Amino acid sequence: MPKSRLPKSNLPKSLRKESNSKQPTEKQYLKRRTVEAGIKLAEDAHATVWRLYNDVFGFWRICRKKPCRRNRRCCTGEPARCLMVGLTSVPPAERPKAQKDVIAGGPRRIPPKNHMEYLVRRQPLHALTGWPGAAPGKS
């Protein structure tokens, strides 16, 4: 029986044609991100962790902004500034416990959105305050 008359399932894989298959030389580069996308991902992860520290320390209680006190969540706009200002009033003995709470997801136990946030949550607090976006007036 000629090859063309064989049912498709009986043809060897090398002779089958798949209409939706890509060329073997094409590579999938869609999983990689650009430098700008990586920087944005890191900045978003740091901002989220700053908010978690603000919530764990309860800085919304001493914040002057009404939205922070009303929502009982700290600084939806400038989490780094709020953390830098409030951190001076936190004794060093409370900081390791706060880090454990942040790793757990804060008071609401929020899981990390991505691997970058997972890693940033485990950084020591002094490394977070040294991040370039933590300068007062930025965020």
Secondary structure, DSSP 8 states (H G I E B T S, - for coil): --GGGS-GGGS-GGG---TT---TT----TT---HHHHHHHHHHHHHHHHHHHHHHHTGGGT-S-HHHHHHTS--SS-HHHHHHHHGGGS-GGGHHHHHHHHHHTTTTT---SSHHHHHHHTS-HHHHHTSGGGSTT--
